[in-house]
Amino acid sequence: MMDVARQLRLAVLLAVLAALAALGPAAAPASASADRGTTVADDDVVMELGKNGVLHVKETITLSGGPLKRTLLTRTRYDDGHDRLYQIANVKGATFDGETLTVKESGTVEYDVTGAVTPVATGEELRWFAVAGPVRNATVRVTGPGRVQNLTCFAGEPTSAMACTAASTDEAGTTAAFEHQGLVAGQTLTVIVGYPTGATGAAPILERRFELSNAFALNTVTVLSLVALLVLLLGGVGLLYWARGRDARIIGGEPGEVSGHQSGHFTPPDGVRPGQIGTLFDEHADVIDVTATIVDLAVRGYLRIDEQPRQTYETPDWRLVRLPRAPLGSLLPYERALHNAIFDGRDEVALSRLRGSFAAELDKVRDALYQDVVTQGWFARRPDSVRTRWTTAGVIVIVLGMATTALLAWLTTYGLLGLAVIIAGAALAYGGQFMPAKTAKGAAALARVLGFREHLATGGIDDVPAVKRIELFSRYLPYAVIFDSVDRWARVVSTGDGVAGQYGTGNGHRADNLYWYEGPAEWDLSRFADSMRTFTMTTSGAISAARHARSQ
């Protein structure tokens, strides 16, 4: 899903860049020009501005040379956010393809221009690029729906401020006349005529120009709108967590420290097993839960862990041995899945060899763990599916936010508002990790588990008879793996006061081994704490490596 989101983000960026590339040249100022191989000897232009604001242009052209090609101005930059459009229509005496006017021979050319009138403080102003060079002699006459109030003209480059040869009005003030000689290629004769307010009522034709600086305008309106939308959307995400992601309240308060034994017998809270505790505690069925379950299966008599002999600089390894008379029918589904994944029809396997089918079966173990916490009534729904659902919803919101941002940036100056949707989607995707909610039963079980964790960290052992300590505290070890207390309990087991052979198993093991853990010939219980610490780290690494190899 995250790969899809990255691809969509790239697609939107490319679309924006393409739009910039497409619009950039069109939005730049354009100018009228004539083909360099053709000269216009005389160009007599008569322009009439109608009351509807449409300018009718009639040119009488005397050509010297081949056909004339002239690029008419159809778009100029108006302000920071808009282009001004000039619409050319009703072309006669020439062909027009939307940009280029082609005149094949001397004669008369006519066309209409809409958008050439601009309201100004003193009235209305007509501005048009009437003649394009090369032209030896150019004359322009302009009439309109009112008296001429002012006039001016410029000759040269399209942005030139150099006056033309002559500009005047008739005695009645209804006609403006302009003259200029010697326009070269690339130069234009621009005429400007002022009329009274309301003479046409026309206005420029504007088209919003896409620019990133405009699309994400930063002003009071956009900032306040962004803040308001963020508060609304993030508040909605918070409300969703409040309503759907919080654990149920515990009735009766916290239970405090919870011991794991009574009268010398192991009694974990609610009979919860290590893998279950890990998934209940952090809502993830992860590597450490599998490691703790392997140790738990050994302690409970379903397999034995044999530490292999090695030289000083060799990598440590262990052999997992299946015990033939173990009551596999009493295992929970996730424990059975793990036992099957480890041995896969074998009687024993080296820890370093746990790959292949084991990696393929790990997903089944995690799946069974998630299903188990639902079966126990601790969660109404599987934590992994809840996270996936909310994270997917967040990614969808991010994609919608990206589309909204692109649309708002393209059409308006409020592109920042789309960013609020993206941020809200990111918050929802991230917050999805915290959305699995425990039921009242699950919250109560977690409270007792936390009390058990406190006992594992600080609880005393003096009330346990010495003869039962190794067996009892061996049962503590898998839980200590979950809560990172391995060192403490491994040391407790290793200092068994010489009673390692007195824990009532009747299996005849030497006193320098445990009923579930055997070391090499030179090994004794004094080394058990270091061995156990290394075993848990190596096992977790092997499981992670197997999962990584599986994903490739």
RODOVO-448010 format. One line per field, with one value per residue (C-alpha): residue in one letter; residue number from 1; x, y, z. Coordinates in pm, 1 decimal. Example, Ala and Ser with C-alpha at 12.3 -4.5 7.8 and 13.67 -1.06 7.14 Angstrom:
% residues 2
code	[A/S]
pos	[1/2]
u	[1230.0/1367.0]
v	[-450.0/-106.0]
w	[780.0/714.0]
This chain:
% residues 552
code	[M/M/D/V/A/R/Q/L/R/L/A/V/L/L/A/V/L/A/A/L/A/A/L/G/P/A/A/A/P/A/S/A/S/A/D/R/G/T/T/V/A/D/D/D/V/V/M/E/L/G/K/N/G/V/L/H/V/K/E/T/I/T/L/S/G/G/P/L/K/R/T/L/L/T/R/T/R/Y/D/D/G/H/D/R/L/Y/Q/I/A/N/V/K/G/A/T/F/D/G/E/T/L/T/V/K/E/S/G/T/V/E/Y/D/V/T/G/A/V/T/P/V/A/T/G/E/E/L/R/W/F/A/V/A/G/P/V/R/N/A/T/V/R/V/T/G/P/G/R/V/Q/N/L/T/C/F/A/G/E/P/T/S/A/M/A/C/T/A/A/S/T/D/E/A/G/T/T/A/A/F/E/H/Q/G/L/V/A/G/Q/T/L/T/V/I/V/G/Y/P/T/G/A/T/G/A/A/P/I/L/E/R/R/F/E/L/S/N/A/F/A/L/N/T/V/T/V/L/S/L/V/A/L/L/V/L/L/L/G/G/V/G/L/L/Y/W/A/R/G/R/D/A/R/I/I/G/G/E/P/G/E/V/S/G/H/Q/S/G/H/F/T/P/P/D/G/V/R/P/G/Q/I/G/T/L/F/D/E/H/A/D/V/I/D/V/T/A/T/I/V/D/L/A/V/R/G/Y/L/R/I/D/E/Q/P/R/Q/T/Y/E/T/P/D/W/R/L/V/R/L/P/R/A/P/L/G/S/L/L/P/Y/E/R/A/L/H/N/A/I/F/D/G/R/D/E/V/A/L/S/R/L/R/G/S/F/A/A/E/L/D/K/V/R/D/A/L/Y/Q/D/V/V/T/Q/G/W/F/A/R/R/P/D/S/V/R/T/R/W/T/T/A/G/V/I/V/I/V/L/G/M/A/T/T/A/L/L/A/W/L/T/T/Y/G/L/L/G/L/A/V/I/I/A/G/A/A/L/A/Y/G/G/Q/F/M/P/A/K/T/A/K/G/A/A/A/L/A/R/V/L/G/F/R/E/H/L/A/T/G/G/I/D/D/V/P/A/V/K/R/I/E/L/F/S/R/Y/L/P/Y/A/V/I/F/D/S/V/D/R/W/A/R/V/V/S/T/G/D/G/V/A/G/Q/Y/G/T/G/N/G/H/R/A/D/N/L/Y/W/Y/E/G/P/A/E/W/D/L/S/R/F/A/D/S/M/R/T/F/T/M/T/T/S/G/A/I/S/A/A/R/H/A/R/S/Q]
pos	[1/2/3/4/5/6/7/8/9/10/11/12/13/14/15/16/17/18/19/20/21/22/23/24/25/26/27/28/29/30/31/32/33/34/35/36/37/38/39/40/41/42/43/44/45/46/47/48/49/50/51/52/53/54/55/56/57/58/59/60/61/62/63/64/65/66/67/68/69/70/71/72/73/74/75/76/77/78/79/80/81/82/83/84/85/86/87/88/89/90/91/92/93/94/95/96/97/98/99/100/101/102/103/104/105/106/107/108/109/110/111/112/113/114/115/116/117/118/119/120/121/122/123/124/125/126/127/128/129/130/131/132/133/134/135/136/137/138/139/140/141/142/143/144/145/146/147/148/149/150/151/152/153/154/155/156/157/158/159/160/161/162/163/164/165/166/167/168/169/170/171/172/173/174/175/176/177/178/179/180/181/182/183/184/185/186/187/188/189/190/191/192/193/194/195/196/197/198/199/200/201/202/203/204/205/206/207/208/209/210/211/212/213/214/215/216/217/218/219/220/221/222/223/224/225/226/227/228/229/230/231/232/233/234/235/236/237/238/239/240/241/242/243/244/245/246/247/248/249/250/251/252/253/254/255/256/257/258/259/260/261/262/263/264/265/266/267/268/269/270/271/272/273/274/275/276/277/278/279/280/281/282/283/284/285/286/287/288/289/290/291/292/293/294/295/296/297/298/299/300/301/302/303/304/305/306/307/308/309/310/311/312/313/314/315/316/317/318/319/320/321/322/323/324/325/326/327/328/329/330/331/332/333/334/335/336/337/338/339/340/341/342/343/344/345/346/347/348/349/350/351/352/353/354/355/356/357/358/359/360/361/362/363/364/365/366/367/368/369/370/371/372/373/374/375/376/377/378/379/380/381/382/383/384/385/386/387/388/389/390/391/392/393/394/395/396/397/398/399/400/401/402/403/404/405/406/407/408/409/410/411/412/413/414/415/416/417/418/419/420/421/422/423/424/425/426/427/428/429/430/431/432/433/434/435/436/437/438/439/440/441/442/443/444/445/446/447/448/449/450/451/452/453/454/455/456/457/458/459/460/461/462/463/464/465/466/467/468/469/470/471/472/473/474/475/476/477/478/479/480/481/482/483/484/485/486/487/488/489/490/491/492/493/494/495/496/497/498/499/500/501/502/503/504/505/506/507/508/509/510/511/512/513/514/515/516/517/518/519/520/521/522/523/524/525/526/527/528/529/530/531/532/533/534/535/536/537/538/539/540/541/542/543/544/545/546/547/548/549/550/551/552]
u	[0.0/282.1/443.7/116.5/105.0/462.4/376.9/65.8/266.8/521.6/243.4/89.6/430.8/497.4/153.2/220.4/560.1/404.3/140.4/408.3/597.7/283.2/160.2/492.5/554.7/187.5/173.4/480.7/426.6/386.1/427.0/308.7/567.1/598.1/795.9/1148.5/1125.5/831.8/794.9/469.9/502.2/187.0/-44.0/-356.8/-554.6/-906.4/-1030.6/-1382.4/-1464.1/-1825.6/-2048.1/-2018.4/-1640.2/-1553.4/-1286.0/-1331.0/-1002.2/-978.8/-634.2/-550.2/-212.5/23.9/278.8/627.5/743.3/585.2/297.9/283.1/275.5/195.5/167.0/-119.8/-107.1/-357.6/-218.2/-19.0/73.0/-187.7/-79.7/89.3/-196.3/-362.9/-300.0/-498.0/-657.7/-735.7/-991.2/-960.9/-1270.2/-1444.7/-1122.6/-1166.9/-916.7/-660.5/-628.8/-588.4/-490.5/-529.5/-184.8/-63.3/-245.2/-141.2/-199.2/-118.7/-143.0/-211.4/-565.4/-797.4/-792.0/-1061.3/-1100.2/-1262.3/-1082.0/-1253.0/-1073.0/-880.7/-1063.5/-951.7/-1142.4/-913.2/-958.8/-1046.7/-1268.6/-1190.6/-875.2/-842.5/-501.2/-415.0/-101.6/-228.4/66.2/360.8/682.8/848.0/632.2/758.1/449.8/179.6/-136.2/-404.3/-746.8/-961.4/-1329.2/-1538.9/-1864.8/-1760.7/-1530.3/-1161.1/-1034.8/-666.6/-442.8/-88.4/115.4/440.8/663.4/937.2/959.1/624.8/725.6/882.7/800.5/919.8/646.1/530.9/581.4/242.7/-78.5/-379.9/-759.9/-1003.5/-1185.4/-1491.6/-1279.6/-1433.4/-1142.8/-783.5/-513.2/-161.4/134.9/474.9/743.9/1012.3/893.3/1142.9/1081.5/996.8/861.3/498.9/289.3/78.4/-210.3/-389.4/-715.9/-909.7/-1291.2/-1542.2/-1648.9/-1922.3/-1859.0/-1852.2/-1871.1/-1615.1/-1344.2/-1031.4/-1070.5/-860.4/-743.3/-582.1/-220.4/-86.3/220.1/330.8/378.0/13.6/-127.5/-1.2/-58.1/29.2/-202.3/-440.0/-728.7/-530.7/-344.7/-661.4/-842.2/-553.0/-543.8/-921.0/-920.6/-627.8/-803.7/-1120.1/-950.8/-697.4/-972.3/-1170.4/-876.1/-845.8/-1217.7/-1189.6/-916.6/-1121.3/-1424.7/-1263.4/-899.8/-904.8/-891.6/-1200.1/-1179.8/-1081.3/-1339.5/-1180.9/-847.1/-496.6/-420.5/-59.0/223.1/107.9/319.9/370.1/364.1/162.4/266.8/569.1/362.3/381.8/61.3/92.6/-191.2/-500.7/-283.1/-150.5/138.9/443.1/345.4/-0.5/143.3/368.1/80.6/-152.8/110.7/221.1/-59.0/198.1/285.9/654.7/990.4/1036.0/699.0/813.1/1147.8/975.6/738.7/1032.7/1182.5/840.1/795.1/1133.4/1055.1/717.8/871.9/788.5/1148.1/1499.0/1765.6/2117.9/2403.4/2665.4/3037.0/3244.0/3585.7/3650.5/3590.3/3320.4/2960.4/2744.1/2476.8/2209.1/2021.4/1647.7/1545.0/1186.4/1075.5/884.5/633.7/531.5/149.9/118.9/-259.5/-253.9/-76.4/-262.3/-297.9/-13.3/214.1/130.5/202.8/542.5/631.6/548.7/745.1/1056.5/1073.0/879.7/898.2/1251.0/1353.6/1607.7/1735.4/2020.4/1910.1/2136.5/1944.6/1602.8/1510.2/1318.2/988.6/1033.8/1032.9/723.9/539.7/620.0/329.2/96.9/237.2/177.2/-166.9/-256.2/-128.4/-349.5/-645.4/-571.9/-602.0/-945.3/-1043.9/-936.9/-1177.5/-901.8/-970.1/-1295.1/-1101.1/-754.6/-503.3/-322.3/-641.1/-745.7/-409.0/-422.8/-774.6/-699.6/-359.9/-517.5/-785.3/-508.9/-325.7/-651.1/-701.2/-341.9/-407.0/-733.5/-545.8/-284.8/-557.0/-735.4/-411.5/-340.0/-697.3/-702.2/-356.4/-463.8/-792.1/-745.8/-489.6/-596.4/-360.2/-252.5/-592.3/-521.6/-209.7/-434.9/-606.0/-265.8/-155.0/-479.6/-433.4/-77.3/-202.4/-469.7/-219.7/22.8/-252.2/-377.9/-93.7/-268.0/-624.9/-646.5/-858.7/-871.4/-1200.5/-1275.6/-1150.8/-833.5/-771.6/-812.6/-577.7/-322.2/-340.8/-258.7/16.8/170.7/157.3/334.5/598.3/661.1/706.2/950.4/1155.2/1160.4/984.5/1155.5/1221.2/1273.6/925.2/1003.7/1151.8/1505.3/1416.1/1157.5/1342.7/1506.2/1189.1/973.7/1206.5/1267.3/895.6/958.0/1225.0/997.2/804.5/1131.4/1220.9/907.6/979.8/1357.3/1438.1/1631.9/1954.1/1789.9/1600.9/1877.7/2107.0/1842.1/1824.7/2203.7/2249.3/2029.5/2228.8/2329.9/1974.7/1967.5/1924.6/1648.3/1362.6/1160.5/1177.3/1330.8/1508.1/1858.1/2021.4/2351.2/2341.2/2532.9/2241.3/1872.6/1590.3/1519.3/1865.1/2189.9/2535.5/2850.8/3086.0/3275.2/2957.5/2792.0/2508.2/2736.6/2743.9/2370.2/2295.4/2539.1/2416.4/2052.4/2116.6/2305.5/2042.7/1753.8/1948.4/2060.8/1713.0/1551.2/1814.8/1758.9/1382.6/1427.9/1671.1/1428.0/1145.2/1371.2/1478.5/1111.0/1018.2/1286.6]
v	[0.0/238.5/157.7/251.8/576.4/665.7/593.4/811.9/1092.8/1073.4/1073.1/1389.9/1561.5/1469.3/1596.0/1929.4/1962.4/1877.9/2142.5/2398.2/2306.9/2333.4/2660.4/2835.6/2930.8/3013.5/3253.0/3446.7/3777.2/3728.2/3973.7/4013.1/3946.2/3899.8/3651.1/3786.6/3702.4/3936.5/4315.0/4508.9/4825.5/4985.2/4876.5/5087.6/4979.0/5090.2/4982.1/5031.0/4964.7/4857.0/4927.9/4562.7/4599.0/4403.7/4563.9/4517.4/4543.2/4598.0/4604.4/4696.5/4537.2/4592.9/4310.2/4314.5/3955.7/3624.1/3542.2/3723.7/3524.1/3718.3/3588.3/3768.6/3837.2/3615.1/3607.3/3841.7/3843.1/4047.6/4012.4/3761.3/3516.0/3572.5/3592.4/3825.6/3666.8/3829.7/3630.7/3650.0/3563.4/3619.8/3626.1/3720.6/3757.3/3537.3/3209.0/3190.6/2873.8/3019.7/3177.7/3260.7/3483.8/3398.2/3651.7/3509.9/3829.8/4199.8/4284.6/4335.3/4135.3/4159.8/4011.6/4081.1/4112.5/4061.1/4153.5/4463.1/4708.9/4777.7/4985.3/5252.2/5527.1/5790.0/5571.8/5288.4/5219.6/5039.0/4890.8/4686.0/4579.2/4709.4/4658.8/4416.8/4476.2/4466.1/4754.4/5062.4/5281.4/5213.8/5417.4/5339.0/5502.7/5423.7/5506.2/5410.8/5455.0/5787.6/6084.3/6020.3/6135.5/6056.1/5869.0/5751.4/5504.3/5312.0/5168.6/4911.4/4597.9/4488.6/4642.8/4955.6/5301.9/5485.3/5699.7/5643.8/5901.0/6077.0/6054.4/6286.1/6318.2/6482.5/6803.0/6616.0/6400.8/6076.6/5942.7/5881.7/5860.5/5714.6/5691.0/5528.0/5447.9/5187.0/4905.2/4619.5/4253.6/4189.6/4542.8/4645.4/4960.4/4965.4/5212.3/5322.5/5519.7/5637.1/5655.5/5770.4/5540.1/5304.1/5355.9/4977.4/4828.5/4572.1/4418.2/4210.1/3835.6/3678.1/3321.9/3201.4/3109.0/2805.1/2884.7/2711.2/3044.8/3127.5/2780.7/2773.0/3137.0/3217.8/3486.2/3542.8/3360.9/3050.8/3028.0/3061.5/2815.5/2569.7/2595.4/2554.1/2252.2/2094.1/2137.1/1986.1/1689.7/1610.4/1652.9/1396.1/1155.3/1208.4/1149.8/825.6/706.4/815.7/625.5/320.7/288.2/314.8/8.2/-58.5/77.2/-156.2/-185.9/-205.8/-36.4/-177.6/-504.7/-414.2/-671.1/-1019.9/-1321.6/-1610.4/-1886.6/-2009.6/-2277.3/-2355.7/-2407.7/-2193.4/-1991.4/-1719.3/-1463.4/-1611.0/-1898.6/-1669.7/-1809.7/-1608.0/-1568.5/-1456.7/-1205.8/-1052.7/-1010.0/-878.2/-637.7/-464.7/-582.5/-732.3/-1097.0/-1040.3/-1216.9/-1199.5/-1371.3/-1662.5/-1680.9/-1685.4/-1957.9/-2176.7/-2144.2/-2211.7/-2529.1/-2647.6/-2566.3/-2743.4/-3061.0/-3045.9/-3007.3/-2986.1/-2725.3/-2864.7/-2617.1/-2733.6/-2743.3/-2474.4/-2317.7/-1973.8/-1776.8/-1994.9/-1882.3/-2041.5/-2287.0/-2499.7/-2813.1/-2830.5/-3188.2/-3311.7/-3513.0/-3817.7/-3854.9/-3488.0/-3440.4/-3232.8/-3244.7/-3002.4/-2729.6/-2417.2/-2371.2/-2119.4/-2346.7/-2646.1/-2438.7/-2335.5/-2691.1/-2816.8/-2534.2/-2613.6/-2987.6/-3038.7/-3418.4/-3415.5/-3532.0/-3255.1/-2946.0/-2701.1/-2346.3/-2219.1/-2439.3/-2290.7/-2174.0/-2311.2/-2455.9/-2284.5/-1943.2/-2037.6/-2149.1/-1841.6/-1649.0/-1925.8/-1893.9/-1518.3/-1565.6/-1818.6/-1582.7/-1299.6/-1533.5/-1662.5/-1319.7/-1285.0/-1634.0/-1541.9/-1246.7/-987.6/-816.7/-792.3/-800.9/-912.6/-634.0/-681.7/-651.5/-340.0/-177.0/-270.1/-134.1/203.5/237.7/161.9/422.7/671.4/595.3/640.8/979.4/1072.8/984.4/1182.4/1469.1/1459.7/1464.6/1747.9/1943.5/1903.7/2006.8/2306.9/2415.1/2385.7/2572.3/2805.5/2958.1/2731.6/2441.8/2461.9/2331.2/2002.8/1967.5/1957.5/1649.0/1486.5/1561.6/1419.7/1105.5/1066.4/1107.4/844.4/602.4/650.5/644.1/316.9/148.2/242.8/160.0/-203.3/-176.4/-431.0/-545.3/-512.4/-868.0/-786.8/-468.3/-656.5/-931.3/-669.4/-507.8/-840.7/-902.9/-565.9/-666.4/-990.0/-788.9/-590.2/-917.2/-1043.4/-725.0/-690.6/-985.9/-1196.6/-1572.3/-1647.5/-1799.5/-2078.2/-2404.1/-2459.8/-2800.7/-2643.6/-2333.7/-2452.4/-2606.1/-2313.6/-2040.7/-2217.4/-2158.8/-1789.5/-1765.1/-1750.7/-1464.1/-1294.3/-1310.6/-1109.7/-845.1/-828.9/-977.3/-1277.9/-1194.3/-1183.2/-1512.3/-1693.3/-1607.0/-1729.5/-2061.7/-2089.9/-2045.4/-2338.8/-2423.3/-2764.9/-2888.5/-2914.7/-3286.5/-3268.1/-3103.6/-3418.8/-3501.0/-3842.6/-3826.7/-3891.8/-3576.6/-3467.7/-3185.8/-2964.5/-2963.0/-2878.9/-3108.8/-2881.5/-2736.8/-2927.6/-2783.8/-2935.2/-3152.5/-2868.6/-2668.9/-2624.2/-2417.2/-2129.0/-2051.2/-2078.0/-1703.2/-1617.8/-1912.6/-1813.5/-1451.1/-1553.9/-1813.3/-1565.7/-1310.1/-1572.2/-1724.5/-1387.1/-1312.6/-1647.6/-1591.2/-1241.0/-1369.6/-1643.2/-1392.2/-1161.3/-1444.7/-1537.3/-1183.2/-1163.8]
w	[0.0/84.5/-253.9/-424.8/-226.6/-334.9/-700.1/-684.1/-522.0/-805.6/-1067.4/-921.2/-914.3/-1276.9/-1375.3/-1204.4/-1373.0/-1709.5/-1652.6/-1570.4/-1885.2/-2094.4/-1948.5/-1904.1/-2269.3/-2334.3/-2043.5/-2153.6/-2340.1/-2715.6/-3003.6/-3359.2/-3627.6/-3999.9/-4203.3/-4267.3/-4636.4/-4694.6/-4674.4/-4653.8/-4860.7/-4722.0/-4441.2/-4395.3/-4088.2/-3996.0/-3651.8/-3518.2/-3151.4/-3106.4/-2806.7/-2709.1/-2670.0/-2985.5/-3201.3/-3577.8/-3769.2/-4146.2/-4307.3/-4661.5/-4726.3/-5019.8/-5022.9/-5164.2/-5194.3/-5100.5/-4863.3/-4531.4/-4207.9/-3895.3/-3540.5/-3371.3/-3000.5/-2818.4/-2463.2/-2237.2/-1870.5/-1679.5/-1315.8/-1084.8/-1109.9/-1449.2/-1821.2/-2045.4/-2351.2/-2684.5/-2881.1/-3261.2/-3467.8/-3802.8/-4006.9/-4374.2/-4655.2/-4479.9/-4295.7/-3918.0/-3726.7/-3379.3/-3373.6/-3725.4/-3974.8/-4333.1/-4612.4/-4957.5/-5164.1/-5148.2/-5049.4/-4754.3/-4432.1/-4164.1/-3817.4/-3479.1/-3146.7/-2810.4/-2488.6/-2602.6/-2371.0/-2014.0/-1752.1/-1602.6/-1344.6/-1608.4/-1828.4/-2070.0/-2267.1/-2599.1/-2664.9/-2970.5/-3155.7/-3487.5/-3726.1/-3730.5/-3924.0/-4162.1/-4292.7/-4478.4/-4424.6/-4166.7/-4096.4/-3840.9/-3789.4/-3488.4/-3425.0/-3127.3/-2934.1/-2779.5/-2801.1/-2783.1/-2443.1/-2490.2/-2726.3/-2762.0/-2962.6/-2936.8/-3206.6/-3168.1/-2959.1/-2806.7/-2471.2/-2624.9/-2483.2/-2797.4/-2955.4/-3311.2/-3587.3/-3547.9/-3343.2/-3372.3/-3360.0/-3596.3/-3507.8/-3382.0/-3153.0/-3279.7/-3485.3/-3376.9/-3642.8/-3615.6/-3853.7/-3852.0/-4105.8/-4108.9/-3883.4/-3905.5/-3837.8/-3473.7/-3415.5/-3371.9/-3380.6/-3064.2/-3045.0/-2726.7/-2729.2/-2424.6/-2410.1/-2144.4/-1864.8/-1977.4/-2348.0/-2396.2/-2045.9/-2159.3/-1942.8/-2003.8/-2055.3/-1780.8/-1738.2/-1419.3/-1476.6/-1291.3/-1083.1/-767.2/-594.0/-665.9/-618.5/-259.4/-173.9/185.9/320.3/608.3/442.0/340.8/673.3/882.1/655.8/682.0/1061.2/1087.8/855.6/1041.2/1374.1/1228.5/1060.2/1332.6/1590.2/1393.5/1400.9/1775.6/1819.3/1625.3/1862.1/2162.7/2038.5/1877.5/1984.4/2363.9/2585.5/2793.6/3147.8/3428.6/3703.9/4048.5/3973.3/3926.9/4109.9/4205.3/4209.3/4108.6/4211.3/3971.2/4228.9/4521.7/4768.2/4553.9/4236.9/3924.9/3877.4/3612.9/3613.2/3443.6/3319.7/3045.6/2843.8/2732.3/2366.3/2471.1/2717.9/2453.6/2208.3/2478.8/2607.5/2284.6/2051.1/1812.8/1753.3/1702.8/1715.5/2092.5/2144.3/1927.8/2111.1/2450.2/2329.6/2221.6/2572.2/2723.4/2516.8/2646.3/3009.5/2985.2/2840.2/2467.9/2349.0/2487.9/2414.8/2376.6/2364.7/2114.7/2195.7/2026.2/2019.4/2165.2/1845.7/1691.0/1659.6/1930.6/1822.4/1985.3/1889.4/1947.6/2029.4/2012.0/2315.6/2194.4/2478.1/2496.8/2506.6/2188.1/2209.2/2504.0/2305.8/2199.9/1821.2/1796.2/2006.5/1788.5/1475.5/1616.7/1722.7/1373.5/1212.6/1417.2/1359.3/1033.1/1069.3/1218.1/1563.0/1607.5/1428.2/1478.5/1555.8/1278.1/1032.5/1101.3/755.3/460.0/584.1/922.0/757.3/557.3/872.0/1081.9/932.4/1049.5/1402.1/1406.1/1254.3/1525.0/1796.3/1674.3/1653.2/2002.4/2169.5/2008.4/2122.5/2476.6/2462.1/2508.7/2175.2/1982.8/1654.0/1553.8/1629.7/1298.3/1092.1/1287.7/1222.3/855.6/815.1/973.6/807.9/469.8/538.6/620.2/295.3/99.9/268.4/177.1/-188.0/-183.8/-21.9/-296.8/-561.5/-378.2/-348.6/-720.1/-810.0/-576.1/-693.4/-1055.5/-1022.5/-724.7/-490.9/-202.0/-262.5/103.2/210.1/35.3/248.7/555.0/413.1/348.2/705.2/842.9/632.3/760.2/1117.7/1054.7/897.8/1187.5/1448.6/1302.4/1491.1/1814.8/1713.9/1840.5/2156.0/2436.3/2577.8/2949.1/2991.6/2798.0/2996.0/3324.0/3201.9/3100.0/3444.5/3607.8/3353.4/3441.8/3806.4/3712.6/3525.6/3843.1/4032.7/3768.4/3804.6/4183.5/4347.7/4612.3/4603.5/4970.6/5011.7/4761.8/4901.6/4771.6/4631.9/4397.2/4292.4/3970.7/3829.3/3941.0/3829.0/3498.8/3438.7/3500.3/3230.4/2920.3/3078.8/3165.7/2793.3/2714.3/2978.0/2927.6/3268.9/3141.1/3326.1/3666.8/3640.1/3453.7/3745.8/3990.0/3805.7/3778.0/4154.3/4243.6/4559.5/4428.2/4391.2/4014.3/4041.1/4299.4/4110.7/4094.8/3723.2/3780.5/3445.4/3582.6/3442.8/3591.1/3843.3/3600.7/3351.9/3360.5/3262.0/2961.3/2886.8/2843.3/2789.9/2642.9/2846.9/3016.3/3088.7/3429.6/3574.5/3661.9/3289.7/3241.3/3270.4/2988.5/2779.9/2820.6/2732.7/2418.1/2326.0/2335.0/2129.3/1875.7/1846.5/1787.5/1524.5/1353.2/1342.4/1203.4/940.2/841.8/802.3/600.6/370.3/329.3/222.6/-49.2]
